[in-house]
């Protein structure tokens, strides 16, 4: 099996990841709690319910917003 890599942009930063990779795997790899973030992929919101089924493709642009509680 051939090694594959993904070149994409996360929050404006170019990254190269081992592929194939899902949104859920990316979040876990970056240390994010999937319950506390919103993800936009190529200017479209990714519903939290499909993070594990949404596979990233070369050239994707992702924005990850982390929610922080406070008062």
N, C-alpha and C positions, 0 to 999 in steps of 0.2 A: 504494500500500500504506500502510495506517495504522500510525503508530508505536504500539507497545505498551510498557507498563511493567509491572513486577511489584513489588508491595509485599510484602515478606516480612520475617522476623526471622532474623538470623544471630547466634548466640551471644548472644541477648538484646537485640540492637541492631536497631532498625527500619532497613531499607534499601529503596531503590527502585532497581531495575535495569532496563536495557533488555531487552525480551523478544522472542521466547522465549529462554530460557536453560536450559542443562543444568547438572547438578551439576558436570561436568567443566569447563565454561566458567566457572562461578562460582569454582571453586577456582583456575583459571588467572588469572582477573581479580583475585583476592585475593592472588596470589603464593604459593599453597600448592603443594607437590609432592604430587600425588594419591597417590603411593606411600607417603607418610608421614603420612597423615591418616585418621581415621575420620569418617564423616558419618552423622548421624542426621537423618532428615526426618520430621517429625510423629510423633516418638517411635518410629520404626522405623529400624533400621540399613539403610543403602543399601550393597549389596555393591559393592566396588570395581570389579568386572567390568562393572557397568552404569552407572557414573557418566556416560558419554557418552550413554546412552540414557534417562536419568532426567531428564525435563523438569520444571522448577519451575513451580508454580502460585501465583497470588495468595493470600496468607495463609499460605503454608507457613512452618513454623518449623524452622530448621536449627540443629544443634549440630555444630561442627567441632572435633575434637580433634586437635592436632598432636603427633606423637610425636617426642621428642628423645632421641637416644642419649647414653649416658654410662656412667660406670663408677665 
